[in-house]
Amino acid sequence: MVDASSTSHLTYTDIFNQCFPYYLSLGMSYEEFWNKDVYLVKAYKKAEEYRFNRMNRDAWVQGMYIYEALADVSPVLNAFAKKGTKIRPYSKEPYAFTFGEKDKEEQSVKKQNEMFAKMKKYADRVNKYFKGKSNE
């Protein structure tokens, strides 16, 4: 972009000519930059901010996955690890980031807990039945 301290002797044409390559790099066409609505420049710049923030977030998520993977294998990387030390399994599903995914994940956990409670109740009944049989 244009340095504010060097703009005192530049004409508007010079400033626009200096900015032009930057906006081309953002995907703006020659026609849009020179002949279309001036507010397109703001839109392209804001879109670039959104792209950068998305790339930054994606890199952060990738770092989370790498960090988790390293933490999962770290027990066996320890030189003093006991024989038979195993790695923790890698996550079976991606992280939930949207509200819909989080709700779905919470419902899945709730359903798993309900199924576990039902199975435990059934196992307790079966154990009680066989305990009664062994006393006879």
MIFI-16382 format. One record per atom (N, C-alpha, C): residue in three letters; atom name; x, y, z. Coordinates in steps of 0.001 Angstrom, whole numbers. Atoms other than C-alpha are relative to their C-alpha. Example, Ala and Ser with C-alpha at 12.3 -4.5 7.8 and 13.67 -1.06 7.14 Angstrom:
("ALA","N",(890,-1190,0))
("ALA","CA",(12300,-4500,7800))
("ALA","C",(900,1200,0))
("SER","N",(-820,-1190,-60))
("SER","CA",(13670,-1060,7140))
("SER","C",(-770,1090,730))
***
This chain:
("MET","N",(838,-1187,0))
("MET","CA",(0,0,0))
("MET","C",(877,1241,0))
("VAL","N",(-707,-1270,94))
("VAL","CA",(968,3652,29))
("VAL","C",(433,455,1388))
("ASP","N",(-528,-538,-1254))
("ASP","CA",(3160,5093,2781))
("ASP","C",(-564,1408,198))
("ALA","N",(652,-1281,-263))
("ALA","CA",(1348,8045,4420))
("ALA","C",(984,1164,-38))
("SER","N",(-988,-1094,-33))
("SER","CA",(4557,10074,4827))
("SER","C",(456,404,-1399))
("SER","N",(-469,-315,1350))
("SER","CA",(5344,9906,1107))
("SER","C",(-1117,486,-907))
("THR","N",(1134,-392,839))
("THR","CA",(1893,10998,-113))
("THR","C",(-97,1498,-218))
("SER","N",(118,-1455,97))
("SER","CA",(2483,14744,255))
("SER","C",(303,516,-1412))
("HIS","N",(-361,-471,1334))
("HIS","CA",(3983,15079,-3221))
("HIS","C",(-587,-878,-1119))
("LEU","N",(590,885,1002))
("LEU","CA",(1996,12341,-4991))
("LEU","C",(-1358,518,-447))
("THR","N",(1342,-325,493))
("THR","CA",(-988,12965,-7197))
("THR","C",(-916,-1184,280))
("TYR","N",(951,1104,-191))
("TYR","CA",(-4145,10901,-6836))
("TYR","C",(268,-1125,-998))
("THR","N",(-307,1014,1017))
("THR","CA",(-3201,9124,-10061))
("THR","C",(1170,-860,443))
("ASP","N",(-1160,754,-495))
("ASP","CA",(153,8149,-8549))
("ASP","C",(-424,-964,1114))
("ILE","N",(461,836,-1118))
("ILE","CA",(-1560,6842,-5411))
("ILE","C",(-806,-1190,-522))
("PHE","N",(805,1091,561))
("PHE","CA",(-4094,4845,-7422))
("PHE","C",(877,-1002,-754))
("ASN","N",(-910,897,730))
("ASN","CA",(-1320,3445,-9617))
("ASN","C",(811,-862,957))
("GLN","N",(-740,783,-986))
("GLN","CA",(601,2341,-6513))
("GLN","C",(-889,-1049,664))
("CYS","N",(942,935,-655))
("CYS","CA",(-2483,696,-4978))
("CYS","C",(-500,-1086,-945))
("PHE","N",(585,911,980))
("PHE","CA",(-3566,-1003,-8185))
("PHE","C",(532,-1434,85))
("PRO","N",(-488,1383,-74))
("PRO","CA",(-1225,-4058,-7962))
("PRO","C",(-506,-752,1239))
("TYR","N",(510,635,-1218))
("TYR","CA",(-2362,-4712,-4384))
("TYR","C",(-1417,-524,-221))
("TYR","N",(1378,427,208))
("TYR","CA",(-6016,-4837,-5394))
("TYR","C",(-107,-1059,-1094))
("LEU","N",(-56,1096,965))
("LEU","CA",(-5150,-6971,-8409))
("LEU","C",(317,-1316,717))
("SER","N",(-377,1206,-741))
("SER","CA",(-3539,-9414,-5965))
("SER","C",(-1173,-532,828))
("LEU","N",(1184,432,-743))
("LEU","CA",(-6843,-9511,-4065))
("LEU","C",(-1053,-609,-915))
("GLY","N",(939,586,955))
("GLY","CA",(-8610,-10611,-7242))
("GLY","C",(-859,1016,-724))
("MET","N",(776,-1052,657))
("MET","CA",(-10035,-7296,-8363))
("MET","C",(494,156,-1430))
("SER","N",(-395,-145,1404))
("SER","CA",(-10058,-6836,-12122))
("SER","C",(325,1462,-317))
("TYR","N",(-320,-1354,483))
("TYR","CA",(-8748,-3840,-14057))
("TYR","C",(-1282,813,-106))
("GLU","N",(1281,-671,225))
("GLU","CA",(-12302,-2937,-15004))
("GLU","C",(-644,416,1327))
("GLU","N",(599,-322,-1297))
("GLU","CA",(-13543,-3100,-11393))
("GLU","C",(758,1132,698))
("PHE","N",(-799,-1006,-712))
("PHE","CA",(-10664,-1018,-10012))
("PHE","C",(-161,1386,-613))
("TRP","N",(-11,-1317,637))
("TRP","CA",(-10730,1755,-12589))
("TRP","C",(-1373,525,-391))
("ASN","N",(1257,-478,587))
("ASN","CA",(-14324,1880,-13845))
("ASN","C",(-1258,-289,818))
("LYS","N",(1212,365,-753))
("LYS","CA",(-16698,424,-11261))
("LYS","C",(-98,809,1286))
("ASP","N",(296,-696,-1254))
("ASP","CA",(-18072,1568,-7922))
("ASP","C",(1224,-10,929))
("VAL","N",(-1180,-123,-856))
("VAL","CA",(-15347,2826,-5562))
("VAL","C",(-132,-834,1272))
("TYR","N",(198,790,-1216))
("TYR","CA",(-16869,868,-2678))
("TYR","C",(408,-1462,-182))
("LEU","N",(-521,1348,251))
("LEU","CA",(-15725,-2348,-4359))
("LEU","C",(1375,-174,637))
("VAL","N",(-1338,54,-602))
("VAL","CA",(-12224,-1494,-3074))
("VAL","C",(-115,-399,1464))
("LYS","N",(215,344,-1407))
("LYS","CA",(-13504,-1610,517))
("LYS","C",(-439,-1455,135))
("ALA","N",(511,1371,-65))
("ALA","CA",(-15335,-4868,-171))
("ALA","C",(1122,-1010,-235))
("TYR","N",(-1116,915,268))
("TYR","CA",(-12239,-6516,-1648))
("TYR","C",(966,-44,1186))
("LYS","N",(-903,-36,-1143))
("LYS","CA",(-10124,-5362,1284))
("LYS","C",(-605,-749,1184))
("LYS","N",(675,707,-1094))
("LYS","CA",(-12706,-6655,3810))
("LYS","C",(-14,-1507,-290))
("ALA","N",(-23,1418,375))
("ALA","CA",(-12916,-9954,1897))
("ALA","C",(1380,-599,257))
("GLU","N",(-1365,469,-269))
("GLU","CA",(-9134,-10233,2182))
("GLU","C",(208,-220,1495))
("GLU","N",(-78,191,-1452))
("GLU","CA",(-9401,-9768,5955))
("GLU","C",(-691,-1289,403))
("TYR","N",(733,1237,-302))
("TYR","CA",(-11999,-12544,6088))
("TYR","C",(802,-1225,-426))
("ARG","N",(-818,1115,483))
("ARG","CA",(-9766,-14817,3984))
("ARG","C",(1172,-255,942))
("PHE","N",(-1137,144,-895))
("PHE","CA",(-6787,-14134,6225))
("PHE","C",(-437,-606,1334))
("ASN","N",(496,543,-1273))
("ASN","CA",(-8821,-14790,9386))
("ASN","C",(-369,-1471,-129))
("ARG","N",(347,1408,233))
("ARG","CA",(-10125,-18050,7899))
("ARG","C",(1263,-849,-114))
("MET","N",(-1268,744,117))
("MET","CA",(-6592,-19154,6940))
("MET","C",(675,-126,1361))
("ASN","N",(-596,8,-1325))
("ASN","CA",(-5358,-18216,10401))
("ASN","C",(-708,-1010,900))
("ARG","N",(769,955,-792))
("ARG","CA",(-8168,-20212,12035))
("ARG","C",(288,-1428,-446))
("ASP","N",(-295,1338,513))
("ASP","CA",(-7499,-23194,9765))
("ASP","C",(1379,-478,460))
("ALA","N",(-1342,359,-470))
("ALA","CA",(-3799,-23123,10678))
("ALA","C",(-23,-310,1492))
("TRP","N",(119,238,-1443))
("TRP","CA",(-4747,-22931,14358))
("TRP","C",(-624,-1370,262))
("VAL","N",(639,1314,-157))
("VAL","CA",(-7054,-25947,14026))
("VAL","C",(981,-1104,-367))
("GLN","N",(-992,999,386))
("GLN","CA",(-4330,-27859,12204))
("GLN","C",(1027,-170,1118))
("GLY","N",(-913,74,-1131))
("GLY","CA",(-1991,-26998,15073))
("GLY","C",(-603,-770,1163))
("MET","N",(672,751,-1062))
("MET","CA",(-4582,-28357,17519))
("MET","C",(69,-1493,-276))
("TYR","N",(-49,1419,360))
("TYR","CA",(-4711,-31649,15630))
("TYR","C",(1421,-558,165))
("ILE","N",(-1383,453,-135))
("ILE","CA",(-904,-31900,15498))
("ILE","C",(366,-121,1471))
("TYR","N",(-272,23,-1431))
("TYR","CA",(-644,-31058,19194))
("TYR","C",(-643,-1229,647))
("GLU","N",(695,1166,-565))
("GLU","CA",(-3248,-33712,20056))
("GLU","C",(685,-1299,-425))
("ALA","N",(-666,1214,480))
("ALA","CA",(-1491,-36307,17892))
("ALA","C",(1325,-218,735))
("LEU","N",(-1265,130,-738))
("LEU","CA",(1848,-35593,19559))
("LEU","C",(-254,-392,1454))
("ALA","N",(328,357,-1385))
("ALA","CA",(233,-35774,22995))
("ALA","C",(-441,-1468,82))
("ASP","N",(458,1397,10))
("ASP","CA",(-1334,-39127,22024))
("ASP","C",(1159,-985,-84))
("VAL","N",(-1128,921,135))
("VAL","CA",(2010,-40683,21078))
("VAL","C",(1104,268,1008))
("SER","N",(-1075,-381,-913))
("SER","CA",(4098,-38944,23738))
("SER","C",(322,-1045,1070))
("PRO","N",(-388,987,-1009))
("PRO","CA",(3846,-41778,26305))
("PRO","C",(1079,-979,-476))
("VAL","N",(-1001,954,483))
("VAL","CA",(5913,-44087,24074))
("VAL","C",(1291,686,-436))
("LEU","N",(-1209,-726,389))
("LEU","CA",(8392,-41363,23127))
("LEU","C",(907,270,1193))
("ASN","N",(-777,-205,-1209))
("ASN","CA",(9563,-41077,26721))
("ASN","C",(1046,-1110,120))
("ALA","N",(-1091,983,-92))
("ALA","CA",(12944,-42787,27106))
("ALA","C",(-164,-912,1211))
("PHE","N",(170,785,-1221))
("PHE","CA",(11943,-44012,30571))
("PHE","C",(-1388,-622,106))
("ALA","N",(1347,580,-9))
("ALA","CA",(8508,-45297,29543))
("ALA","C",(79,-1473,381))
("LYS","N",(34,1398,-418))
("LYS","CA",(7573,-48604,31109))
("LYS","C",(-319,-886,-1199))
("LYS","N",(259,951,1074))
("LYS","CA",(7471,-51661,28898))
("LYS","C",(-1507,-241,-80))
("GLY","N",(1430,216,190))
("GLY","CA",(4021,-52149,27432))
("GLY","C",(-805,1281,-57))
("THR","N",(706,-1278,104))
("THR","CA",(3173,-48441,27393))
("THR","C",(-584,122,-1400))
("LYS","N",(679,-101,1299))
("LYS","CA",(663,-47821,24644))
("LYS","C",(-349,1445,-303))
("ILE","N",(424,-1340,408))
("ILE","CA",(-251,-44752,22653))
("ILE","C",(-1506,108,169))
("ARG","N",(1441,-232,-61))
("ARG","CA",(-3644,-43184,23081))
("ARG","C",(-513,50,-1432))
("PRO","N",(522,-16,1385))
("PRO","CA",(-5870,-43643,20026))
("PRO","C",(-314,1418,-459))
("TYR","N",(295,-1303,593))
("TYR","CA",(-6276,-40698,17692))
("TYR","C",(-1513,192,-46))
("SER","N",(1426,-328,5))
("SER","CA",(-9646,-38945,17736))
("SER","C",(-704,-620,-1206))
("LYS","N",(745,668,1077))
("LYS","CA",(-12259,-40819,15709))
("LYS","C",(-770,983,-871))
("GLU","N",(773,-999,740))
("GLU","CA",(-14088,-37645,14629))
("GLU","C",(685,1358,116))
("PRO","N",(-579,-1351,-85))
("PRO","CA",(-13074,-34074,13860))
("PRO","C",(-638,797,1135))
("TYR","N",(543,-869,-1025))
("TYR","CA",(-13582,-31332,16417))
("TYR","C",(-1300,631,-488))
("ALA","N",(1254,-679,330))
("ALA","CA",(-17059,-29805,16513))
("ALA","C",(203,1497,212))
("PHE","N",(-187,-1437,-109))
("PHE","CA",(-16950,-26075,15824))
("PHE","C",(-1293,788,-153))
("THR","N",(1253,-732,165))
("THR","CA",(-20443,-25057,14746))
("THR","C",(-987,-443,1066))
("PHE","N",(993,346,-1011))
("PHE","CA",(-23424,-25021,17057))
("PHE","C",(-729,-1289,-365))
("GLY","N",(670,1221,438))
("GLY","CA",(-25102,-27730,14964))
("GLY","C",(833,-1234,291))
("GLU","N",(-893,1130,-275))
("GLU","CA",(-22068,-29995,15268))
("GLU","C",(99,-261,1493))
("LYS","N",(-103,158,-1451))
("LYS","CA",(-21791,-29340,19012))
("LYS","C",(-1268,-619,567))
("ASP","N",(1274,576,-454))
("ASP","CA",(-25491,-30077,19526))
("ASP","C",(-68,-1475,-363))
("LYS","N",(2,1387,456))
("LYS","CA",(-25130,-33257,17488))
("LYS","C",(923,-848,875))
("GLU","N",(-958,711,-845))
("GLU","CA",(-22079,-34259,19534))
("GLU","C",(-578,-208,1402))
("GLU","N",(606,113,-1330))
("GLU","CA",(-23898,-33549,22813))
("GLU","C",(-1116,-1037,3))
("GLN","N",(1067,997,103))
("GLN","CA",(-26894,-35594,21652))
("GLN","C",(582,-1402,-96))
("SER","N",(-638,1301,129))
("SER","CA",(-24572,-38439,20699))
("SER","C",(520,-477,1349))
("VAL","N",(-512,354,-1325))
("VAL","CA",(-22903,-38376,24122))
("VAL","C",(-1164,-350,920))
("LYS","N",(1189,254,-831))
("LYS","CA",(-26324,-38212,25793))
("LYS","C",(-581,-1374,-340))
("LYS","N",(541,1290,434))
("LYS","CA",(-27528,-41178,23732))
("LYS","C",(905,-1144,475))
("GLN","N",(-936,1022,-481))
("GLN","CA",(-24371,-43144,24603))
("GLN","C",(-171,-233,1493))
("ASN","N",(204,124,-1447))
("ASN","CA",(-24912,-42416,28280))
("ASN","C",(-1302,-723,317))
("GLU","N",(1283,687,-195))
("GLU","CA",(-28540,-43532,28027))
("GLU","C",(141,-1496,-290))
("MET","N",(-199,1412,350))
("MET","CA",(-27509,-46763,26290))
("MET","C",(843,-699,1071))
("PHE","N",(-826,565,-1054))
("PHE","CA",(-24827,-47347,28927))
("PHE","C",(-840,-267,1248))
("ALA","N",(859,165,-1179))
("ALA","CA",(-27391,-46836,31715))
("ALA","C",(-948,-1184,-194))
("LYS","N",(897,1128,287))
("LYS","CA",(-29801,-49293,30029))
("LYS","C",(751,-1326,95))
("MET","N",(-788,1235,-42))
("MET","CA",(-27051,-51885,29589))
("MET","C",(403,-341,1440))
("LYS","N",(-370,224,-1400))
("LYS","CA",(-25941,-51444,33203))
("LYS","C",(-1206,-533,770))
("LYS","N",(1226,451,-666))
("LYS","CA",(-29528,-51852,34400))
("LYS","C",(-298,-1457,-372))
("TYR","N",(231,1371,465))
("TYR","CA",(-29899,-54988,32269))
("TYR","C",(1008,-964,642))
("ALA","N",(-1046,847,-586))
("ALA","CA",(-26567,-56391,33527))
("ALA","C",(-261,-215,1493))
("ASP","N",(320,134,-1420))
("ASP","CA",(-27591,-55694,37130))
("ASP","C",(-1147,-993,210))
("ARG","N",(1138,943,-93))
("ARG","CA",(-30877,-57554,36570))
("ARG","C",(464,-1432,-233))
("VAL","N",(-497,1347,319))
("VAL","CA",(-29078,-60509,34993))
("VAL","C",(861,-514,1155))
("ASN","N",(-852,407,-1132))
("ASN","CA",(-26495,-60586,37797))
("ASN","C",(-839,-363,1222))
("LYS","N",(881,267,-1138))
("LYS","CA",(-29239,-60423,40403))
("LYS","C",(-710,-1343,-198))
("TYR","N",(690,1251,306))
("TYR","CA",(-31082,-63281,38670))
("TYR","C",(925,-1193,251))
("PHE","N",(-927,1117,-165))
("PHE","CA",(-27993,-65506,38576))
("PHE","C",(500,-115,1431))
("LYS","N",(-375,45,-1408))
("LYS","CA",(-27070,-64588,42134))
("LYS","C",(-1069,-758,797))
("GLY","N",(1118,706,-629))
("GLY","CA",(-30507,-65791,43209))
("GLY","C",(28,-1480,-339))
("LYS","N",(-69,1405,435))
("LYS","CA",(-30000,-69027,41226))
("LYS","C",(1111,-748,755))
("SER","N",(-1120,685,-642))
("SER","CA",(-26650,-69759,42885))
("SER","C",(-270,-262,1491))
("ASN","N",(348,192,-1409))
("ASN","CA",(-28190,-69467,46367))
("ASN","C",(-926,-1196,197))
("GLU","N",(968,1100,-120))
("GLU","CA",(-30725,-72216,45642))
("GLU","C",(662,-1340,134))
***
